[in-house]
Amino acid sequence: MVVPHHPAGARLARHRLASDLADVVPPTLLADLIAVLAELVGNAVRHARPLPGGVVRVAWRLRPSADGPRIQLRVTDGGAGAGPRIRAATPDSADGRGLHIVAGLATRWGVERDGLGQRVWAEFDPAPTPRSDLVAAG
């Protein structure tokens, strides 16, 4: 999917992802996917150049596995002088937490660069199936 290199692009991507995957993944995983996608598109809009046509490309892929679908989100933009990196953020910092959120929710994430720009991806392994034979003590 292609969205504008504009803050509204994140909203469009979130809504489309939610629509496409609502019946495919558990609600808690869908919430994590939506949060990570919003961060990745928001970062592309704030920190990177657009692709030709003033856009950002957004994609997701599901790979079946015995435990459930493995999901990869990808956001491709025109690149920036410095690539995405996790920054230290203090409680008073106005920003700098986005990739912490991505790293905390995704199983893994990374950046690929080519001659046209960069692709930031995040992968999610299937959520473990809850076991009814285990009881939480508290």
C-alpha positions in Angstrom: 0.0 0.0 0.0 1.2 3.5 -0.7 0.4 6.4 1.7 1.2 10.1 1.6 4.5 11.2 3.2 2.3 13.1 5.6 1.1 12.5 9.2 -2.2 11.3 7.7 -0.3 8.5 6.1 0.1 6.7 9.4 -3.7 6.9 10.1 -4.5 5.4 6.6 -2.0 2.6 7.2 -3.3 1.8 10.6 -6.9 1.6 9.4 -6.0 -0.6 6.5 -3.9 -3.0 8.6 -6.7 -3.2 11.2 -9.2 -4.0 8.5 -7.0 -6.6 6.7 -5.9 -8.4 9.8 -8.9 -8.1 12.3 -10.1 -11.6 11.6 -6.6 -13.1 11.2 -4.7 -12.3 14.4 -5.7 -12.1 18.0 -6.8 -8.6 19.2 -3.7 -8.1 21.4 -1.3 -8.9 18.6 -3.3 -6.6 16.3 -3.0 -3.8 18.8 0.8 -4.3 18.8 1.0 -4.4 15.0 -1.0 -1.2 14.8 1.2 0.6 17.3 4.4 -0.5 15.6 3.2 0.4 12.1 2.1 3.9 13.4 5.6 4.4 14.8 7.4 3.3 11.7 5.3 5.4 9.3 5.5 8.4 11.7 9.3 8.1 11.8 9.4 7.9 8.0 7.3 11.1 7.7 9.3 12.9 10.4 12.8 11.8 9.7 13.1 10.6 6.1 12.6 11.8 2.5 9.6 10.6 0.6 9.8 8.1 -2.2 9.1 9.6 -5.7 5.6 11.0 -5.8 5.7 12.1 -2.2 4.8 8.8 -0.7 5.8 6.0 1.7 5.3 2.4 0.9 3.8 0.2 3.6 3.5 -3.6 3.5 2.8 -6.6 5.7 3.3 -10.3 5.1 1.9 -13.2 7.0 3.8 -16.6 6.9 1.9 -19.5 8.2 3.5 -21.6 10.9 2.3 -24.4 13.2 2.0 -21.8 16.1 0.2 -19.2 14.1 1.1 -16.6 11.5 4.6 -14.9 11.6 4.0 -11.3 10.5 6.4 -8.8 9.0 5.7 -5.1 8.7 7.7 -3.0 6.2 7.9 0.7 5.7 9.9 2.0 2.8 10.9 5.7 2.4 13.4 7.7 0.5 16.0 7.5 3.3 17.7 10.0 5.5 21.2 11.2 6.3 21.3 9.0 9.4 19.5 5.7 9.7 17.0 4.9 12.4 18.5 4.1 15.7 17.3 3.8 19.3 18.0 7.0 21.2 18.2 7.6 24.9 15.1 9.5 26.1 14.7 11.0 29.5 11.3 11.4 31.2 11.3 15.0 30.1 12.2 14.3 26.4 9.5 15.3 23.9 10.4 12.4 21.6 12.9 9.6 21.1 10.7 6.7 22.4 9.4 5.4 19.1 12.0 2.7 18.4 11.9 1.7 22.0 8.2 0.9 21.4 9.1 -1.0 18.2 11.8 -3.0 19.9 9.6 -3.8 22.9 6.6 -5.0 20.9 8.3 -6.7 17.9 10.3 -9.9 18.1 13.0 -8.2 16.0 13.4 -5.2 13.8 16.0 -3.8 11.4 16.8 -1.5 8.5 17.7 -2.3 4.9 19.1 0.3 2.5 19.4 0.3 -1.3 20.0 3.0 -3.9 16.4 4.3 -3.6 16.0 4.7 0.1 15.5 2.5 3.1 13.1 -0.1 4.4 12.5 -0.4 8.1 10.9 -3.7 9.1 9.6 -5.3 12.2 8.8 -9.0 12.7 6.4 -10.7 15.1 6.6 -14.4 15.9 3.3 -16.2 16.7 2.0 -15.6 20.2 2.3 -18.6 22.4 -1.0 -20.5 22.7 -2.3 -20.1 26.3 -2.1 -23.3 28.2 -5.2 -24.3 30.2 -3.2 -26.7 32.3 -1.2 -23.9 34.0 -2.6 -21.8 36.8 -1.1 -18.4 37.7 -0.3 -18.0 41.4 -0.4 -14.6 42.9 
